[in-house]
Amino acid sequence: MRIYGALFFAAALICLGVSGVRADELDEPIRRIRMGTLVVETTPGAEVRVEQLRHEFWFGAALASHVFAPWGNPADAAKYKQVFLENFNAAVTENALKWHAMEPRQGQVDYSVTDAILQWTDEHEIPLRGHNIFWGISNRVQPWLKAMDDATLRKTLEARARDIGRRYKGRFAEYDLNNEMIHGNYYEERLGSDITRDMVAWVRQEDPQAVLYLNDYDILTGRRLDDYIAQIRRLLEQGVPIGGIGVQGHLHGDSFDPVVLRASLDRLAEFKLPIRVTEFNFPGQRSKHYEQRGARLSDEEEQAKAKAIVDYYRVCFAHPAVEGILMWGFWEGANWIPVSSLYRRDWSPAPAAEAYRDLVYRQWWTNWKGRADGQGRCEVPVFFGRHRVSACEKEVIVTVGRQEGGGRVSVARP
């Protein structure tokens, strides 16, 4: 069983302040939470190389629908996919799975973009979040659904849940069940408080292994944290099998408060459920640049943005309950908050891209070279994930997981 809470963060308390996060103070909990020991057994004195191939922690991003649709620009689509694979190891559908996007007119369901995304992520072994099966905010509910009587609406919701569960059985790593319920839940208003439990049951009757998350916003700012906690508690008391807690990262401004971020994560961790930061933008929706579609950050603002993103990731990576962060857009050509992008419209990297890559692919990346001792053994500290071990002109791929805490591999001379 995972152990969450303040114990792991005791060493990090003094690092947090409204002006930023001291990296050196977060390094110790990161080592304890995100690293283990890989024991390599080989020929005595042999040179050994351990190279990380992929993190266990999800460093992900949303996938834009038009990149996978026939109407998209082929050159941009190819570059988009290339840059994604260079930067991320997990994904989420930005719009493709949303019901109002799949079935804007009753009975005319378009699965093509979702299918294309799944085909591509399967090919590249990218775990994919399904965002979302339902979205009960009133203006996201199709008019033809609102025109139904209660009995017909309930049957239609059941059909949607079963259709997704059956068609994509085993394909999505997890789903957002009913998006942003603390901000509006049309289906509960119409059909009663048990509808969330019924939605889960319908999906899981078709896909028993489906992992169904809650997902909401303004949580990590602390503003709606109490409401979210109350909702989670109520659903658990109803017997709803919540698979995880999704917390969006849109509602920050041009800065964020790391104390509030950590405290919010600590309180959510008390539920002993995995947490993902599901939709991260920085600057966020409360930024002065949010409504300025053609805005450009100054050099100083670009540097501040890069530092804030690194600080945000450090706080989350150092928290034992958090299992991933997914950016809600990484390219200015496909990002609802363009100034939050890592890459500009011409694909040149912003300072934030360089800072992000340095953090994930250098500071938090295993790249070790040494020699086995006289017994043919070496112990290598590694970040949890997949690694290539080379020795004696032979290579072995090994996965070291957090649940196991370490691993062992034998690389014998051929």
VMD Tcl script that draws the C-alpha trace (Angstrom):
set ca {
  {0.00 0.00 0.00}
  {1.25 3.51 -0.81}
  {1.99 5.76 2.14}
  {1.07 9.38 1.59}
  {1.17 12.50 3.66}
  {3.34 14.86 5.59}
  {5.97 12.29 6.59}
  {7.64 12.40 3.19}
  {7.47 16.18 3.04}
  {8.99 17.00 6.41}
  {12.38 17.68 4.86}
  {10.84 20.00 2.28}
  {8.81 22.30 4.49}
  {11.34 25.12 4.64}
  {11.83 25.19 0.88}
  {8.46 26.72 0.13}
  {7.77 30.41 -0.08}
  {5.61 32.72 -2.09}
  {8.64 33.77 -4.13}
  {9.55 30.28 -5.32}
  {10.91 26.86 -4.43}
  {14.48 26.05 -3.48}
  {15.44 23.07 -5.61}
  {18.04 21.77 -3.16}
  {15.43 21.37 -0.44}
  {13.13 19.31 -2.68}
  {15.92 17.07 -3.98}
  {15.94 14.88 -0.88}
  {12.24 13.90 -0.95}
  {12.49 13.45 -4.73}
  {15.35 10.99 -4.28}
  {13.42 9.09 -1.62}
  {10.11 9.00 -3.48}
  {11.15 8.76 -7.14}
  {14.37 6.71 -7.05}
  {15.37 3.16 -6.24}
  {18.40 0.91 -6.58}
  {19.05 -1.28 -9.60}
  {21.45 -4.12 -8.85}
  {23.40 -5.21 -11.92}
  {25.15 -8.59 -11.88}
  {27.72 -9.22 -14.59}
  {31.36 -10.17 -15.16}
  {33.72 -8.83 -12.44}
  {35.29 -5.57 -13.55}
  {33.03 -5.20 -16.61}
  {32.08 -1.73 -17.75}
  {28.36 -1.14 -17.11}
  {26.10 1.52 -18.61}
  {22.56 2.28 -17.40}
  {20.51 4.63 -19.57}
  {16.95 5.64 -18.84}
  {14.42 5.17 -21.63}
  {11.18 6.29 -19.96}
  {9.92 7.58 -16.63}
  {7.29 5.74 -14.62}
  {5.90 9.14 -13.58}
  {3.66 10.63 -16.26}
  {5.18 13.69 -17.91}
  {2.39 14.16 -20.41}
  {0.44 16.55 -22.60}
  {-2.93 16.88 -24.30}
  {-3.26 15.75 -27.92}
  {-5.06 18.21 -30.20}
  {-7.80 16.70 -32.35}
  {-6.87 18.45 -35.59}
  {-3.44 16.81 -35.56}
  {-5.11 13.42 -35.97}
  {-7.94 14.48 -38.26}
  {-7.98 14.45 -42.09}
  {-8.40 18.22 -42.21}
  {-5.16 18.90 -40.30}
  {-1.98 20.26 -41.88}
  {0.28 17.22 -42.61}
  {3.55 19.07 -42.03}
  {2.40 20.51 -38.70}
  {0.96 17.13 -37.69}
  {4.25 15.34 -38.38}
  {6.25 17.94 -36.44}
  {3.73 17.94 -33.61}
  {4.01 14.18 -33.18}
  {7.80 14.28 -33.34}
  {8.08 16.99 -30.70}
  {5.53 15.25 -28.49}
  {7.58 12.04 -28.49}
  {10.73 13.98 -27.70}
  {9.16 15.54 -24.61}
  {6.34 13.43 -23.19}
  {5.56 9.87 -22.12}
  {1.80 10.10 -21.51}
  {-1.15 11.79 -23.18}
  {-4.76 12.87 -22.80}
  {-7.39 13.55 -25.43}
  {-7.98 17.29 -25.46}
  {-11.37 17.29 -27.18}
  {-11.76 14.12 -29.25}
  {-13.59 11.99 -26.66}
  {-15.91 14.71 -25.36}
  {-19.50 13.71 -26.04}
  {-20.48 17.02 -27.64}
  {-17.51 16.64 -30.03}
  {-18.24 13.00 -30.87}
  {-22.02 13.31 -31.19}
  {-23.10 16.91 -31.79}
  {-26.23 15.58 -33.55}
  {-28.12 12.68 -32.06}
  {-27.21 9.33 -33.57}
  {-24.28 10.66 -35.61}
  {-21.27 9.51 -33.61}
  {-17.82 10.25 -35.00}
  {-15.21 7.93 -33.50}
  {-12.55 8.66 -36.11}
  {-10.35 11.15 -34.27}
  {-10.42 9.19 -31.01}
  {-9.59 6.00 -32.90}
  {-6.70 7.71 -34.71}
  {-5.27 9.03 -31.45}
  {-5.50 5.61 -29.81}
  {-3.83 3.94 -32.78}
  {-0.91 6.38 -32.57}
  {-0.50 6.17 -28.80}
  {-0.67 2.38 -28.94}
  {2.07 2.32 -31.58}
  {4.32 4.39 -29.33}
  {3.36 2.78 -26.00}
  {1.95 6.06 -24.70}
  {-0.65 5.64 -21.93}
  {-3.72 7.70 -22.82}
  {-6.28 9.37 -20.56}
  {-9.80 9.57 -21.92}
  {-11.09 13.09 -21.32}
  {-14.03 12.80 -20.83}
  {-16.98 10.41 -20.96}
  {-19.46 12.97 -19.61}
  {-19.35 16.72 -18.98}
  {-22.30 17.94 -16.99}
  {-21.64 21.68 -17.16}
  {-24.91 22.92 -18.64}
  {-23.44 24.69 -21.68}
  {-21.49 21.53 -22.57}
  {-24.63 19.38 -22.71}
  {-26.04 19.00 -26.23}
  {-29.46 20.62 -26.75}
  {-30.90 17.33 -28.01}
  {-30.08 15.76 -24.64}
  {-31.79 18.57 -22.73}
  {-34.95 18.07 -24.79}
  {-35.38 14.49 -23.50}
  {-37.62 13.46 -20.65}
  {-35.86 12.04 -17.59}
  {-36.37 8.37 -18.47}
  {-35.06 8.83 -22.01}
  {-32.12 10.91 -20.77}
  {-31.15 8.19 -18.32}
  {-31.28 5.52 -21.03}
  {-29.19 7.72 -23.33}
  {-26.54 8.26 -20.65}
  {-26.42 4.51 -20.10}
  {-26.01 3.92 -23.83}
  {-23.12 6.41 -24.00}
  {-21.36 4.86 -20.99}
  {-21.74 1.33 -22.33}
  {-20.70 2.35 -25.83}
  {-17.43 3.89 -24.64}
  {-16.73 1.04 -22.23}
  {-17.40 -1.63 -24.85}
  {-15.73 0.02 -27.85}
  {-12.54 1.02 -26.01}
  {-12.29 -1.83 -23.52}
  {-8.73 -1.99 -22.22}
  {-7.52 0.80 -24.51}
  {-7.55 3.89 -22.28}
  {-5.30 3.89 -19.22}
  {-7.96 5.87 -17.36}
  {-10.92 8.17 -17.94}
  {-12.35 11.36 -16.53}
  {-15.87 10.18 -15.73}
  {-17.96 13.37 -15.45}
  {-15.94 16.54 -15.77}
  {-16.00 19.45 -13.30}
  {-18.92 18.31 -11.17}
  {-18.39 20.85 -8.38}
  {-18.95 23.60 -10.94}
  {-22.11 22.13 -12.42}
  {-23.80 18.77 -12.81}
  {-26.79 18.91 -15.13}
  {-27.23 15.15 -15.03}
  {-27.43 15.03 -11.23}
  {-29.85 17.96 -11.21}
  {-32.13 16.05 -13.57}
  {-31.68 12.46 -12.42}
  {-30.62 12.57 -8.77}
  {-27.50 12.09 -6.68}
  {-26.98 8.41 -7.59}
  {-26.29 9.10 -11.26}
  {-22.49 9.24 -10.80}
  {-22.48 5.77 -9.25}
  {-24.66 4.53 -12.12}
  {-22.33 6.04 -14.71}
  {-19.39 4.15 -13.20}
  {-21.40 0.91 -13.09}
  {-22.43 1.16 -16.74}
  {-18.89 1.77 -17.96}
  {-17.42 -0.99 -15.81}
  {-20.03 -3.53 -16.81}
  {-18.55 -3.26 -20.30}
  {-14.93 -2.71 -19.18}
  {-14.43 -4.10 -15.66}
  {-10.87 -2.76 -15.47}
  {-11.76 0.83 -16.40}
  {-10.15 3.38 -14.06}
  {-12.47 6.34 -13.58}
  {-11.19 9.66 -12.25}
  {-12.87 12.74 -10.93}
  {-11.54 15.94 -12.51}
  {-12.03 19.55 -11.49}
  {-10.45 23.00 -11.43}
  {-9.49 25.75 -9.00}
  {-8.43 23.04 -6.56}
  {-4.66 23.57 -6.43}
  {-5.24 27.29 -5.86}
  {-7.13 26.30 -2.72}
  {-10.28 28.19 -3.78}
  {-12.53 25.16 -4.32}
  {-10.50 22.61 -2.37}
  {-13.04 22.23 0.46}
  {-15.87 21.73 -2.03}
  {-13.90 19.06 -3.89}
  {-12.99 17.23 -0.70}
  {-16.63 17.23 0.38}
  {-17.70 15.85 -2.99}
  {-15.07 13.11 -2.97}
  {-16.07 12.11 0.54}
  {-19.76 12.00 -0.40}
  {-19.11 9.85 -3.46}
  {-16.93 7.42 -1.50}
  {-19.66 7.15 1.13}
  {-22.10 6.29 -1.68}
  {-19.78 3.45 -2.70}
  {-18.58 5.06 -5.93}
  {-15.30 3.29 -6.89}
  {-13.20 6.37 -7.63}
  {-9.99 5.39 -9.41}
  {-8.12 8.62 -8.85}
  {-8.29 12.35 -8.26}
  {-7.73 14.71 -11.17}
  {-6.77 18.31 -10.43}
  {-6.55 20.78 -13.27}
  {-3.78 23.36 -13.34}
  {-5.43 26.11 -15.39}
  {-6.50 28.62 -12.77}
  {-3.17 30.09 -11.74}
  {-2.20 33.53 -12.95}
  {1.27 34.84 -13.75}
  {2.57 33.29 -10.54}
  {1.51 30.56 -8.14}
  {1.75 29.96 -4.41}
  {3.80 26.80 -3.73}
  {2.62 26.68 -0.11}
  {-1.02 26.48 -1.23}
  {-0.12 23.97 -3.96}
  {1.59 21.64 -1.52}
  {-1.09 22.03 1.15}
  {-3.82 21.23 -1.38}
  {-2.01 18.10 -2.49}
  {-1.49 17.07 1.15}
  {-5.20 17.30 1.89}
  {-6.23 15.39 -1.23}
  {-3.65 12.71 -0.44}
  {-5.58 11.82 2.71}
  {-7.98 9.85 0.49}
  {-5.14 7.42 -0.39}
  {-5.96 7.72 -4.09}
  {-3.54 8.55 -6.91}
  {-3.48 12.19 -7.95}
  {-2.78 13.53 -11.43}
  {-2.39 17.15 -12.41}
  {-4.51 16.69 -15.49}
  {-4.57 20.03 -17.32}
  {-1.61 22.29 -16.64}
  {-0.98 25.69 -18.22}
  {1.41 28.37 -17.05}
  {0.76 31.28 -17.24}
  {-2.78 30.24 -16.42}
  {-6.33 31.33 -16.93}
  {-6.01 34.20 -14.44}
  {-2.98 35.60 -16.23}
  {-3.15 39.11 -17.64}
  {-2.25 37.48 -20.98}
  {-5.13 34.99 -21.03}
  {-7.50 36.94 -23.26}
  {-4.70 38.30 -25.46}
  {-4.52 35.82 -28.32}
  {-1.52 37.51 -29.96}
  {0.32 38.31 -26.75}
  {4.10 37.97 -26.52}
  {5.99 37.67 -23.27}
  {8.99 39.86 -22.63}
  {12.37 38.19 -22.10}
  {11.98 38.69 -18.36}
  {8.48 37.18 -18.43}
  {9.73 34.20 -20.45}
  {12.41 33.52 -17.85}
  {9.89 33.88 -15.02}
  {7.56 31.48 -16.81}
  {10.36 28.91 -17.21}
  {11.29 29.14 -13.54}
  {7.66 28.89 -12.39}
  {7.06 25.75 -14.49}
  {10.18 24.12 -13.06}
  {9.16 25.08 -9.52}
  {5.65 23.74 -10.06}
  {6.94 20.43 -11.40}
  {9.40 20.10 -8.52}
  {6.66 20.51 -5.91}
  {4.47 17.93 -7.64}
  {7.30 15.45 -8.35}
  {8.34 15.64 -4.71}
  {4.85 14.80 -3.49}
  {4.25 11.07 -2.93}
  {0.59 11.09 -3.98}
  {1.13 12.70 -7.39}
  {1.59 10.25 -10.25}
  {1.76 12.58 -13.22}
  {1.41 16.03 -14.76}
  {-0.12 16.65 -18.18}
  {0.26 19.98 -19.96}
  {-2.86 21.24 -21.69}
  {-0.98 22.25 -24.81}
  {2.73 22.54 -25.57}
  {2.79 24.24 -29.00}
  {1.58 27.75 -29.68}
  {-0.24 26.49 -32.77}
  {-2.47 24.21 -30.69}
  {-2.83 25.65 -27.22}
  {-5.86 27.47 -25.79}
  {-3.47 29.68 -23.74}
  {-0.78 30.29 -26.38}
  {1.68 32.09 -24.08}
  {1.87 28.97 -21.88}
  {3.43 26.94 -24.70}
  {6.87 25.37 -24.61}
  {7.24 25.85 -28.38}
  {6.39 28.90 -30.47}
  {4.32 28.79 -33.63}
  {7.49 28.33 -35.75}
  {8.51 25.45 -33.45}
  {11.41 27.35 -31.92}
  {11.74 26.45 -28.21}
  {10.82 29.02 -25.60}
  {13.06 29.21 -22.51}
  {10.43 27.10 -20.73}
  {11.06 24.22 -23.15}
  {14.76 24.25 -22.40}
  {14.10 24.46 -18.66}
  {11.56 21.63 -18.81}
  {13.88 19.37 -20.81}
  {16.81 20.09 -18.51}
  {14.67 19.14 -15.53}
  {13.09 15.95 -16.89}
  {15.80 14.66 -19.20}
  {18.95 15.68 -17.34}
  {18.32 16.32 -13.65}
  {15.67 13.58 -13.32}
  {17.18 11.14 -15.79}
  {19.40 8.11 -15.16}
  {22.60 8.09 -17.20}
  {25.20 6.07 -15.31}
  {28.50 4.52 -16.30}
  {30.84 2.53 -14.08}
  {32.42 -0.86 -13.49}
  {31.25 -3.94 -11.66}
  {33.17 -4.81 -8.51}
  {35.23 -7.93 -7.90}
  {32.06 -9.96 -7.41}
  {30.59 -8.73 -10.70}
  {28.08 -6.49 -8.98}
  {27.16 -2.82 -8.97}
  {24.36 -0.89 -7.36}
  {22.98 1.97 -9.44}
  {20.61 4.67 -8.15}
  {17.91 5.08 -10.81}
  {14.73 7.04 -11.34}
  {11.75 4.71 -11.52}
  {10.98 3.70 -15.06}
  {12.41 1.74 -17.98}
  {16.18 1.44 -18.48}
  {18.68 -0.05 -20.89}
  {21.53 -1.88 -19.17}
  {24.65 -2.50 -21.23}
  {27.58 -4.74 -20.25}
  {29.77 -7.37 -21.87}
  {28.58 -6.36 -25.36}
  {25.02 -7.19 -24.37}
  {21.93 -5.06 -23.67}
  {18.97 -5.79 -21.39}
  {15.85 -3.67 -20.92}
  {14.59 -3.57 -17.35}
  {11.77 -1.71 -15.60}
  {12.31 -0.50 -12.05}
  {9.04 0.41 -10.37}
  {8.21 2.46 -7.32}
  {6.01 -0.28 -5.91}
  {8.96 -2.68 -5.83}
  {11.41 0.03 -4.79}
  {14.24 -1.38 -6.87}
  {15.26 -4.10 -9.26}
  {17.87 -6.65 -10.22}
  {19.20 -7.65 -13.61}
  {21.84 -10.08 -14.83}
  {23.90 -9.23 -17.90}
  {26.21 -12.12 -18.70}
  {28.95 -12.22 -21.30}
  {27.54 -13.73 -24.55}
}
mol new
graphics top color blue
foreach p $ca { graphics top sphere $p radius 0.5 }
foreach p [lrange $ca 0 end-1] q [lrange $ca 1 end] { graphics top cylinder $p $q radius 0.2 }
display resetview
